Amino acid sequence: MSPEKSDPHSNPFLITFSGIDGAGKTTQIKWLASCLEKRQLRVLQLSFWDHVAVWPGLRSGLGQRAVGIYCPARAEESFTVKNHKHVRRWYLTAVRSCLYMLDVLRLRYLLARHNLRNCDVIIFDRYVYDQLANIYSQSVVTRTYIQVLIKQTPSPDLAFILDTSPAEAFRRKPEYPLEFMYKNRRAFLWLREFCPKLITIPGDTVEEATSEIHTHLRRSRLGHVSDVDDSQTCEEGAVMQSVNSCRVQNQPTESV
């Protein structure tokens, strides 16, 4: 059993993974969670869409109607629960912008809950950044909106963007049009202009991405990470690395 926190009111170490579909977020999250749990740290994995997004059913329905494929019988299919982010009609952008603000408010409430504060580490599969990448625009209004939303968003201790070739990501997960995936990648890289804390992780190979994440963990307040063992692999065949020393010095997660 892991030791109790010295400060019960401190926030957990917050790590987020963002990027285009097929970038390898799930693989890296599984590796990271396994590596931290081996050090008896209490790790909670959350999905932004499942645990934070407000009214996901409404969003899915609006997207399906917009592309003319709405069908209640397909509600259980994995793709139809998404919000069809590749559809950029003006009314969808307006609705999404309002919902993203509600997402941020719900996220702040979620992270303030006492039971989450009893965790050592929270790992998010997607974050507010993934939402903002869906409204990519150079307009003054959009830029101002993004700046306001980021300032209200709890700042992660480590915020990773897995930057994989859109063509390779499309090969792994061909859910969205390839043209959109190129645009979506540019939108993620563009967000660094508003949030310098975003860390771009090259994702050409799983091993390279894992090694880069490992380096940032070692440099963070999460603790020292050393003695990499490349012989252990996860279910997807990714290289797993064991953590010999991970210490959490609980400090409040600041907001930007």
Beta strands, then each sheet from edge to edge (+ up, - down):
strand 1: 13-18
strand 2: 43-47
strand 3: 121-125
strand 4: 158-163
strand 5: 198-202
strand 6: 232-233
strand 7: 239-240
sheet 1: 2+ 3+ 1+ 4+ 5+
sheet 2: 6+ 7-
end
